[in-house]
Amino acid sequence: MRKESSSTVEDEALATRIKIALREHSETGGLPIDVQAEDGVVTLRGCVDTEEQRQAAEELARRIMPVKHVINQVDVRPVAEQ
């Protein structure tokens, strides 16, 4: 059985903290945003309706310690008007 490194455990804990923060935030709650962390570098992926939601997700992730850098790969695809 392979033992996980402390870095891997820390990365998973960081990603989980960011996911919780995104879920609880009024602008990003319920949005399909995936979070991955590796050595303090966080990558956000998913699709949102507005640029404001995209920026809110990035800013929120930046505030979580010990984030060193955020790579924001979230796409903005507005809901088509009916």
Stockholm file with secondary structure:
# STOCKHOLM 1.0

chainA/1-82         MRKESSSTVEDEALATRIKIALREHSETGGLPIDVQAEDGVVTLRGCVDTEEQRQAAEELARRIMPVKHVINQVDVRPVAEQ
#=GR chainA/1-82 SS CCCCCHHHHHHHHHHHHHHHHHHHSTTTTTCCEEEEEETTEEEEEEEESCHHHHHHHHHHHHHSTTCCEEEEEEEECCCCCC
#=GC SS_cons        CCCCCHHHHHHHHHHHHHHHHHHHSTTTTTCCEEEEEETTEEEEEEEESCHHHHHHHHHHHHHSTTCCEEEEEEEECCCCCC
//
